[in-house]
């Protein structure tokens, strides 16, 4: 290297080379990871438990619908994907029947959607008809269609519970009927949901229904869905105990009311300094918190301080407003 050169040619080549041969050879097993990805990938090979749940559910619904309608029925999965809840809602057909679901022991709410074509085909098949013609999209469901919808839910929810049983003791139940999912706080519109779409095939046609579960609720059981092992029921007893302890330490203002009287607005506005107000003698006192009477007591003096001795809880009337009179302690 010449004396006036700061960097040799070999050093310059090493600096310009993006990766030395040894490093390139050792990097062949590295896989890219997208830190901006908000949800795990849905791959049947990576989620064997979820695949089995879907298969069990389809098999159970096929048997239940076949028995219920008295004709061959086939329920199959159209696909599973993860997407924003608002995108799912905007893609729903008009007049779809939307039900909010409690998904205990998971936190949050799920959403079940039955498309109109499915409901009308099931009604037609139940009464022995053939291919169902689509009704006008602007009419409400008839009482018969509503009863049939309830019957479908009575078939679907137990099969969903049975399918999830090997992994999680899920207890789905209808929490809200005929709701607009964007107007009711079932799921945050920006929430990522696991969306599973199912197809029901009948001789006279068929239709689809969809199940959306929030990904935030599934995070705790995602390892079990991936490994295929039963998931432990989320235990929030420690959180409940801590919350209860904090609530019990809340500071309240306790007021002892020994007497009250009624007066006109004219009298109150005309009060002057030194004016004397008289009250009827009260038999006791009432202890109130935020204006709510809680306990009765007797007013007295203890160690030179005003005091109230608690005599019992206030018994609230079962019906009808309380009518106070002048001088009545409250």
C-alpha positions as CSV (number, residue, x, y, z in Angstrom):
1,X,0.0,0.0,0.0
2,X,1.3,3.4,-1.0
3,X,2.1,5.7,1.9
4,X,-0.5,8.3,0.8
5,X,-3.4,5.7,0.5
6,X,-5.7,5.6,3.5
7,X,-7.4,2.3,2.5
8,X,-5.9,-0.6,0.6
9,X,-7.6,-2.2,-2.4
10,X,-8.3,-5.4,-0.4
11,X,-9.9,-3.4,2.4
12,X,-11.9,-1.4,-0.1
13,X,-13.2,-4.6,-1.8
14,X,-14.2,-6.0,1.6
15,X,-16.2,-2.8,2.4
16,X,-18.0,-2.8,-0.9
17,X,-18.8,-6.5,-0.8
18,X,-22.4,-6.8,0.5
19,X,-21.7,-10.1,2.3
20,X,-18.6,-12.2,2.4
21,X,-18.8,-15.8,0.9
22,X,-18.8,-17.4,4.4
23,X,-21.7,-15.2,5.5
24,X,-23.6,-15.9,2.3
25,X,-23.2,-19.6,2.8
26,X,-24.5,-19.5,6.4
27,X,-27.5,-17.3,5.5
28,X,-29.2,-19.9,3.3
29,X,-31.5,-21.1,6.2
30,X,-32.7,-17.6,7.1
31,X,-36.3,-16.8,6.3
32,X,-37.7,-13.3,6.0
33,X,-40.0,-12.0,8.8
34,X,-42.4,-9.2,8.2
35,X,-42.6,-7.1,11.4
36,X,-45.6,-5.2,10.0
37,X,-47.7,-8.3,9.8
38,X,-50.5,-8.1,12.4
39,X,-51.8,-11.7,12.2
40,X,-50.4,-15.2,11.9
41,X,-50.6,-17.0,8.6
42,X,-53.5,-19.4,8.0
43,X,-52.0,-22.6,6.8
44,X,-53.8,-25.9,7.3
45,X,-50.6,-27.7,7.7
46,X,-49.6,-25.3,10.5
47,X,-53.0,-25.3,12.2
48,X,-54.0,-29.0,12.4
49,X,-56.4,-28.4,15.3
50,X,-58.3,-25.6,13.5
51,X,-58.5,-27.9,10.5
52,X,-60.0,-30.7,12.6
53,X,-62.5,-28.3,14.2
54,X,-63.7,-27.2,10.8
55,X,-64.0,-30.8,9.6
56,X,-65.9,-31.9,12.7
57,X,-68.2,-28.9,12.4
58,X,-69.0,-29.6,8.7
59,X,-69.7,-33.3,9.4
60,X,-71.9,-32.5,12.4
61,X,-73.9,-29.8,10.5
62,X,-74.3,-32.1,7.5
63,X,-75.9,-34.8,9.8
64,X,-78.1,-32.4,11.7
65,X,-79.4,-30.6,8.6
66,X,-80.0,-33.9,6.8
67,X,-82.1,-35.2,9.8
68,X,-83.9,-31.9,10.2
69,X,-84.9,-31.4,6.5
70,X,-85.3,-35.1,5.6
71,X,-83.2,-34.8,2.5
72,X,-79.5,-35.0,1.6
73,X,-77.5,-32.0,2.7
74,X,-73.8,-31.2,2.4
75,X,-72.0,-28.6,4.5
76,X,-68.5,-27.7,3.4
77,X,-66.0,-25.0,4.2
78,X,-65.5,-22.4,1.5
79,X,-62.4,-21.0,3.1
80,X,-60.8,-19.3,6.1
81,X,-59.1,-16.0,6.1
82,X,-58.1,-13.2,8.4
83,X,-59.4,-9.7,7.5
84,X,-60.6,-6.5,9.0
85,X,-64.1,-6.7,10.4
86,X,-65.3,-3.7,8.5
87,X,-64.2,-5.2,5.2
88,X,-66.2,-8.4,6.1
89,X,-69.3,-6.4,6.9
90,X,-69.2,-4.3,3.7
91,X,-69.0,-7.5,1.7
92,X,-72.2,-9.0,3.2
93,X,-75.3,-9.3,1.0
94,X,-78.3,-7.1,1.6
95,X,-80.8,-8.4,4.3
96,X,-78.3,-10.9,5.7
97,X,-79.3,-12.2,9.2
98,X,-76.6,-11.1,11.7
99,X,-76.3,-12.5,15.2
100,X,-73.8,-11.5,17.9
101,X,-72.4,-14.5,19.8
102,X,-71.0,-14.9,23.3
103,X,-68.0,-17.1,22.9
104,X,-67.2,-17.9,26.6
105,X,-64.6,-18.6,27.9
106,X,-63.0,-16.5,25.2
107,X,-63.1,-12.8,25.7
108,X,-65.0,-10.6,23.2
109,X,-67.9,-11.4,20.9
110,X,-68.2,-13.4,17.7
111,X,-70.5,-12.7,14.8
112,X,-72.6,-15.3,12.9
113,X,-74.1,-14.3,9.5
114,X,-76.7,-16.3,7.5
115,X,-77.2,-15.2,3.9
116,X,-80.8,-14.8,2.7
117,X,-80.3,-17.5,0.0
118,X,-79.5,-20.1,2.6
119,X,-82.6,-19.3,4.8
120,X,-85.0,-19.2,1.9
121,X,-83.7,-22.5,0.5
122,X,-84.0,-24.2,3.9
123,X,-87.6,-22.9,4.3
124,X,-88.5,-24.2,0.8
125,X,-86.8,-27.6,1.4
126,X,-88.5,-28.0,4.8
127,X,-91.9,-27.7,3.3
128,X,-91.1,-30.0,0.4
129,X,-90.5,-27.5,-2.3
130,X,-88.0,-27.5,-5.1
131,X,-85.6,-24.8,-6.1
132,X,-86.2,-21.6,-4.1
133,X,-86.6,-18.4,-6.0
134,X,-84.9,-15.4,-4.4
135,X,-87.5,-13.2,-2.7
136,X,-87.4,-9.4,-2.9
137,X,-84.4,-8.1,-1.0
138,X,-86.3,-5.2,0.6
139,X,-88.9,-7.2,2.6
140,X,-88.6,-8.3,6.2
141,X,-88.6,-12.0,7.2
142,X,-92.0,-13.6,7.8
143,X,-92.8,-15.2,11.1
144,X,-92.2,-18.7,9.6
145,X,-88.8,-17.6,8.3
146,X,-87.9,-16.2,11.7
147,X,-88.9,-19.5,13.4
148,X,-86.8,-21.4,10.8
149,X,-83.9,-19.1,11.5
150,X,-84.1,-19.9,15.2
151,X,-84.2,-23.6,14.4
152,X,-81.1,-23.3,12.3
153,X,-79.3,-21.5,15.2
154,X,-80.5,-24.3,17.6
155,X,-78.8,-26.8,15.2
156,X,-75.6,-24.8,14.5
157,X,-74.5,-23.6,18.0
158,X,-74.4,-27.1,19.6
159,X,-72.5,-28.5,16.6
160,X,-70.0,-25.6,16.9
161,X,-69.6,-26.4,20.6
162,X,-69.0,-30.1,19.9
163,X,-66.4,-29.3,17.2
164,X,-64.4,-27.1,19.5
165,X,-64.6,-29.5,22.5
166,X,-61.3,-31.3,21.9
167,X,-59.4,-28.0,22.0
168,X,-61.5,-25.6,24.1
169,X,-64.8,-25.9,26.1
170,X,-66.4,-23.2,23.9
171,X,-70.0,-22.2,24.9
172,X,-71.4,-20.2,22.0
173,X,-74.7,-18.4,22.7
174,X,-76.7,-15.8,20.9
175,X,-76.1,-12.4,22.5
176,X,-77.8,-10.0,20.0
177,X,-80.4,-10.6,17.3
178,X,-80.9,-8.9,14.0
179,X,-78.2,-6.3,14.6
180,X,-76.3,-4.0,12.3
181,X,-72.7,-5.1,13.1
182,X,-71.4,-1.6,12.3
183,X,-73.9,0.1,14.6
184,X,-73.6,-2.3,17.6
185,X,-70.3,-2.6,19.5
186,X,-70.0,-6.4,18.8
187,X,-66.5,-6.1,17.3
188,X,-64.3,-3.1,16.7
189,X,-64.5,-2.3,12.9
190,X,-60.7,-2.2,12.8
191,X,-60.4,-5.6,14.6
192,X,-58.8,-8.4,12.6
193,X,-61.2,-11.4,12.7
194,X,-60.8,-15.1,11.7
195,X,-63.5,-15.4,9.1
196,X,-64.7,-18.9,8.1
197,X,-67.3,-19.2,5.3
198,X,-69.4,-22.3,4.9
199,X,-71.5,-23.5,2.0
200,X,-74.7,-25.5,2.5
201,X,-75.7,-27.5,-0.6
202,X,-79.2,-28.8,-1.1
203,X,-81.1,-30.3,-4.0
204,X,-83.1,-27.1,-4.4
205,X,-80.1,-24.8,-4.2
206,X,-78.2,-23.7,-1.2
207,X,-76.5,-20.7,0.5
208,X,-73.7,-19.6,2.7
209,X,-73.2,-18.7,6.3
210,X,-70.1,-17.0,7.9
211,X,-68.5,-17.2,11.4
212,X,-66.2,-14.3,12.5
213,X,-64.1,-14.6,15.6
214,X,-61.8,-11.8,16.8
215,X,-58.1,-12.6,16.6
216,X,-57.6,-10.8,19.9
217,X,-59.8,-13.5,21.6
218,X,-58.0,-16.3,19.8
219,X,-54.5,-15.3,20.7
220,X,-54.6,-17.2,24.0
221,X,-55.5,-20.5,22.2
222,X,-53.5,-20.0,19.0
223,X,-50.7,-22.3,20.2
224,X,-53.2,-25.0,20.9
225,X,-54.7,-24.6,17.4
226,X,-51.2,-24.9,16.0
227,X,-50.1,-27.8,18.1
228,X,-53.4,-29.7,18.3
229,X,-53.3,-30.0,22.0
230,X,-56.2,-29.0,24.3
231,X,-56.1,-25.3,25.3
232,X,-56.2,-24.3,28.9
233,X,-59.2,-22.2,29.8
234,X,-58.0,-18.6,30.3
235,X,-57.9,-18.0,34.1
236,X,-58.7,-14.4,35.0
237,X,-59.2,-15.0,38.7
238,X,-56.0,-13.1,39.7
239,X,-57.2,-10.2,37.6
240,X,-60.6,-10.3,39.1
241,X,-59.2,-10.4,42.7
242,X,-56.8,-7.5,42.0
243,X,-59.7,-5.5,40.5
244,X,-61.9,-6.2,43.4
245,X,-59.2,-5.2,45.9
246,X,-58.8,-1.9,44.1
247,X,-62.5,-1.3,44.0
248,X,-62.9,-2.0,47.7
249,X,-60.2,0.7,48.4
250,X,-62.2,3.4,46.6
251,X,-62.8,6.5,48.8
252,X,-66.4,7.4,49.3
253,X,-68.0,10.5,51.0
254,X,-70.3,9.2,53.8
255,X,-73.0,11.7,54.8
256,X,-75.1,11.4,58.0
257,X,-78.5,13.1,57.5
258,X,-80.3,13.9,60.8
259,X,-83.2,16.0,59.4
260,X,-84.6,17.5,56.3
261,X,-87.4,20.0,55.6
262,X,-89.2,21.4,52.6
263,X,-89.4,25.0,51.8
264,X,-90.5,27.2,48.9
265,X,-88.1,28.9,46.4
266,X,-89.3,32.3,47.6
267,X,-88.4,31.4,51.2
268,X,-84.9,30.1,50.2
269,X,-84.2,33.2,48.1
270,X,-85.2,35.4,51.0
271,X,-83.0,33.9,53.6
272,X,-80.9,36.4,55.6
273,X,-77.9,35.9,57.8
274,X,-79.0,35.2,61.4
275,X,-82.5,33.8,60.3
276,X,-83.5,30.8,62.4
277,X,-84.8,27.6,60.7
278,X,-86.7,25.0,62.8
279,X,-86.7,21.2,62.2
280,X,-88.9,18.5,63.7
281,X,-87.0,16.3,66.0
282,X,-85.8,13.2,64.2
283,X,-85.8,9.8,65.7
284,X,-82.5,8.8,64.0
285,X,-80.1,9.5,61.2
286,X,-79.5,8.0,57.8
287,X,-76.1,7.3,56.3
288,X,-75.9,8.2,52.6
289,X,-73.4,7.7,49.8
290,X,-73.8,9.8,46.7
291,X,-77.3,10.6,47.8
292,X,-78.3,6.9,48.2
293,X,-79.5,5.9,51.7
294,X,-77.6,2.8,52.9
295,X,-78.0,2.5,56.7
296,X,-80.1,3.9,59.5
297,X,-78.5,5.0,62.8
298,X,-78.8,7.0,66.0
299,X,-77.1,10.3,66.3
300,X,-75.1,11.1,69.5
301,X,-71.7,12.0,70.9
302,X,-68.6,9.8,71.4
303,X,-65.4,11.0,73.0
304,X,-66.5,14.6,72.5
305,X,-67.2,14.1,68.7
306,X,-70.5,13.9,66.9
307,X,-71.2,10.3,66.0
308,X,-73.8,8.0,64.5
309,X,-74.4,4.4,65.7
310,X,-75.4,2.2,62.8
311,X,-78.6,0.3,63.6
312,X,-79.3,-1.5,60.3
313,X,-79.5,-1.3,56.5
314,X,-82.1,0.8,54.7
315,X,-84.9,-1.4,53.4
316,X,-85.8,-0.2,50.0
317,X,-89.5,-0.4,48.9
318,X,-90.1,-3.0,46.2
319,X,-92.2,-0.6,44.1
320,X,-93.4,3.0,44.1
321,X,-91.5,6.1,45.0
322,X,-90.6,7.1,48.5
323,X,-92.7,10.1,49.7
324,X,-90.9,12.2,52.3
325,X,-92.6,14.7,54.6
326,X,-91.3,17.7,56.4
327,X,-89.0,16.8,59.3
328,X,-88.8,13.1,58.2
329,X,-85.1,11.9,58.4
330,X,-83.8,10.5,55.1
